[in-house]
Amino acid sequence: MYKSTYLTVRVHTVEEAMAVEPVETVDRLLWLVDVYDIQTGCASAVHRLLMSTYHSEQERVPGILPRWTKTMMTWVTLLHCRDSMEQDPSALAWAKSNNLLSTNGKWGADSLLTTLDAVALRWRKLAPCPEMKLFLNMLWDSCKTWTTNKHTQPCNAFEKKDEWYTLKPVSIMAMLARYYWFNQTMAQVEWFPTAKAPDLVHFFDTFIQKEKRHLKITKFREELSKAVWQRELDYGDLEIATHDQLGDHLSAYSCLYKRRPICLMQKYQNIISYGTYEEICAHFSDVLWLRLIRTHFINNYQTDFIKYFVCWEVDQHKHQTALRAGQAPIILERFGAYTVLSQGRVYGHGSIRDIFPLWVHLAETPHGCQIDMLKRAVFESSDAEEL
């Protein structure tokens, strides 16, 4: 028998639904049943629940729903409660300018999934804006149409049940995963106010030239390969690739093999394993520079630079409180670029080539590291050549 405290506070109105935040899994499922009945006005409450429980509830639903997770139940309830919006011409124009619009704003189930894949593929090259949010809302409205209804015509995204066609669970997961990560990464941009970064003259290229020698080490290239695969995964790809193996862990490399052309993976593997510094930089410059900086810190300060001073975009949801309380500057990944978080404000936005010198400038003695020599190496040309 499952314990439940929610049975004593069942919600009946929108106001009650907004006020109650169920904690236990059983309470959440009962709350979703009540909210599903209320429907109108509850979308924001269900969205809040989905964003806060996405990772913890990503497990199988016991019983007669194979390949369904508890988070998918929340997603279907959210779609049911959403109010549809009219198409916005400015949003369609924005999508067209970013090569994301293959139709006139009316998507079939297959073309909808393809569009979500295209948005995920370009996500790190886009800049958050009101038009982006409007376009995404149009996609979520289409998700509602194809998820919450039965259909008479088949397509690749459907499976047949009796005489009707409904979305496959993996198709629902694809829509859900894109929804979570798109909203999560956009929300993270708003966590901290932006401050003006100082104009710096640096000699990062001269500094990094001295670290290129590590490319001769096989172990370094192996670790670089793992880091590259993690960064190459598009948001939602991990959940889609592992959906048929719920509960099992798949490496980023295995997920990419399921989601990307094999010839492209082989090309990247060849570049990482045998390519020159310039060839690797042409595709994976920021990851390579961070790995070289990490090796420099381990050799000189016995400190893992990436572990202590870098927070990847995909991990920031775990560390929001720690990021707000952090003492040392932290490099944050944001939409394919990087910024420096220091004393509750973010500075700069660009590649590691410009952001690392900014981090060095803002840091004093991060985690007890005396980086005076590093400051001279980055900002004084003669010291960079001698380091």
N, C-alpha and C positions, 0 to 999 in steps of 0.2 A: 504494500500500500504506500503510495507517495504522500509525503507531507505537503500541506499547502496552507499558507496563512491568507492567501488571496480570497478564499471562499467567504471570508467574513466581510470583505470590502469590494464586492463585485461592482464594476462600473456600469452606469446606465446612461450617462450623458457625456458630451464632449468635455465639459469642464472636469468631470471626475476622471476621465481617461487621461487628460493632461496632467492631473495632479498625482496620479498613482504611477509609480515606477516599480514594476515587479522585479524581484531579485532572483528567485529560484526558477529553474527551468519549467516546472509544472505551473507555477504562478504566471509565467510569461505566456505559456500556451493558452491558459484559461483567459488571460487578459486579451489575447489576440482574438479569441472567439467572441468576446463581448464587443471589442472594438470593430470587428468585422460586421456585427449587427448594427452598430451605431453608424459607421461608415463616414458620413459627411463631417468634415472638420477634424478628422483624427489623423490625417496624413503626417503632420509634423510630429505627433507623438510616436507614431510607428517608425518614422524615419530616425528619430532620436534613439529608439530602442535598437533598431537595426545597426546603426553606426556604433553603438556601445557594446553590442554582443556579437558582432559579426564573427570574430575569431573564436570566442569561447563556445559558440553554439554551432560551429561548423562540424557537426557530427551527425551520424545517421539517426533518422527517426525510427524508433523500434516499431515493429508491427507490419502492416500490409503496404507500406510505401517504400519499396526498394528504390535506392538511388536518390532518395530525398533527404535533405538535411533540415535541422530545426531552423536554420537561418532562411532556408527557402520558404518555410511557412510564414515567416515574418515578411519576406519579400512579396509574396502573393497577397497578403493582407494590406501591405502598403500600396500595391497597385490598385487593389479594390477601393481603397479610400482616396486615391488621388482624384483631383478635379482636372479634367482635360482642359487644355488651353488652345487658343486659336493659333494657327501658324503665323509666325512673324517674318515679314519680308527681309528685315535686316539680319535676322538669324540665318535665313537661307542664303543671303548674299555672302555672309561671313563664311558659311560652310563651303559655298562654291569657290570662294577665293582661296580656301585652304585645301581644295581638292578632296572634299569630304562629302560632296553631294552628287550621287549618281542618279537620283530621281528628282521629282519636283516636290519632295517632302511627303510622299506617300510610299511607305515601305511595305513590301511583303515580308514574311517571316525570314526567309533566306537573305534578302537584301538588307534587312534590319541588322542581322547578325554580322553581315559583311561590313556594314557601315560602322558598327561598334568596333569591329576588328581594326578598321582603318583609323578610327579616332584613337584607339589604344596605340597603334603603331606610330602615330604622329604626336601623341600626347606630350612627350618630352620636348617637342619643338614648338608647342603652342604657348600662347600667353593668355592667362585667365582674363576674361572680359565679359561684359553683360551679354553680348551676342552669343558667346560660347554657352553660357548657362541657359539661354533661351533655346538654343539648338538642342542641347542635351535634354531639356524638358520635353521637346517635341519627340525625341527618341524614346523617352520613358513613357509618353502617352501611347506610342506605337507598341511598346512592350506590353502595356496593359491590354491593348486590343488583342494581341496574339496569345497572351497568357491566360486571360480570364474568360475566354470564350472557346467554344468548340467550333470546328471548321469542317467543311464538306469536301474541300479539295486537298490533295496530298502535296507535300514538299519535303525537302531534305531535313528540315527542322522538326517535322511532325512524326508522331507514331500513331498507329491506328488503334482505337478502342471501340469495339462494336462497329457501328457504321459511321462513327465520327473520327476526326483527327484532332489531336491535341499536341502541344509542345512536348518534346522529349525533355526529361529531367536535365540532361546536360545542356540543352538550349536555355532552359530557365536559369541554370547556374551561370551560363555565359553572360546573360543579361544582368543578373544579380552582382556578379563579381565586378563587371565594368561599372555598375552603379556605385558600389561601395568605394572602389579605388578612385574614381573620378571625383566623387564628392569629398573623400577624405583628403586627397592631395590639394584640392582647392581650399578646403577649410584650413589646412596647415599653413597656407600662405598668409592667412589673416591672424595667426597667433601672436605675432610680434610686430610692433611699429617699425617703420623704416627710417634710418638715419643716414645723413650724407656721409659717404666714405671719403677720406682724404685722398688727394691726388698724390700718388707715389711713383717715384722713379726707381725701378728695381732691375736686378740682373738675374732674374729667375732662370733664363736660358743658360747662362754661364754656370750657375749653381747646379742645374740638373745635368749638365754635360758630364760632370764628375761622377754622377751616379749611374750613368749608362753602362758602366762596367758590369753591373749586376745581371745584365741580359745574357752574359756568358754562362751564368749558373742555371743548370737545368731545373733545380727546385724553385728558383725564382719564377721561371716561365710557367711552371705547373701551377703555382699559386696565383700568378697573373691570369692564367686561363680560367680558374675557378671564379675569380673576381669579375672577369669579363662576362661570363655566362650569367651571373647574378644580375648584372646591370643590363644585359640584353633582353631579359624577360619583360614582356609588356604587361601592364597591369591587368590582372584577371587571367593571364595565361596559365599560371600555376594551378588555380582552382579548376580550370577547364581540363587541363591535361591530367589531373589526378582524380577527376570525378568518378571514373570507373574503378578507382582503387581507393575509395574513401577510407581514411584511417592510416593509409600507408604513406611513407615519405618518398618523394621522388626528387632527385637532384635537379638543379636548374638546367644542367646539360641534357638530361633525359626529357624534361619538359619542352625544351627548345627543339629537340629532335621530333617531338610530336607535333609541334606548332609551326615549324619553319621548314623551308626546302632543305633537303639533306645536302645538296651541292653548296648552298650558302654556308652551312655549318662547317663543311669540310674546308671551304676557302678560309673561313675565319680561323679554324684550328691550325691550318698551315701557316697563316700569317703570325699567329701567336707563338707557335713552336719554332719557326725558322726565319721569320721576318726580321728585317733590320729595325733599328730604332725609328727611323723615318716612316717605314711601312706600317709599323704598329701605331704610331702617332696619327697616321692618316685616318684610322678607324676608331681607335680607343685611347686617345691622348690623355684624357682626364684620369682614367683608371690606371694607366701606366704611370703617370706622374705621381699619383697618390701611393702606388706601390713602391716607387723609388724613394719617395719621402719617408714612407714607413720604414724602409730598410735603413735609411740614414739615421732616423731616430733610434732604432733598435741598436745600431752599431755605436752611436755616440751618447745616447741618453738612457739606454736600456728601457725604453718606453715604446709601446705600440701606438704609433700616431693615429692610425685609423680607429683603433679600439677606444681611445680616450678623447680624440679631438674631431672626429667625423661622425655625423649621424645621417645615414642614408634616408632618403625620402620614404622608403617602404617601412622603416623602423620607427619613424618619429611618433607614431600614434602610441607606442609603448613608453615613450620617454618624455611626454609633455611636461610633467611635473619636474623632472630632473633638469630639463632644458631651462625651465624658468628659474630654477635655483642654482644653476651652474655658475661657478666662479671663473673658470678659464674660458676663453673664446672657443666656440665650436663652429666647425664648417658644416653647413646644412646643404643637402642636395635639394634643389627645387626646379622642377620642370626642365630637366636636362642641363641645368646650370648649377652654380654654387653661390652661396652667400655666407657671411660670417655673423654668428650670433654672439654678441658681447653685451653683458649687463642689461639684458632684456630688450635689446634693439638689434636689428639686422643691418649690416653694412655691405654694400657692393652687390653685384650680380654678374657672374660671368664664368669663365673657365678657371681651372685650377691655376693656370699660368698667372692670372691676376689676383685670384682669391687667396692663394697661399702667402704671397708677400703681405697682403692685407692682414691675414691672421698673424703673421710674424710681427707686424707692426703693433697690433693690438695686444699681443700676449706679453706678459712680464716674466713670470716664473711659472708657467703652466705645469701643474702637478710636480712642482719642485725642480723642474728642468731649468738649468741656467743656460739660456739660449743667446747670450751676448755674441758668441762667435757666429751663430747662425744669422743673427741680425746683420752683422758685418758682411757675411757671405752673400746675403740676399740684396743688400742695399749699397755695398761698396764693391766696385768691380775688381779691384786688386785682391781683396780677400776672397771673393768668389773664385778667382783663378787659383788661389793658393790652397783652398780648402780641400 
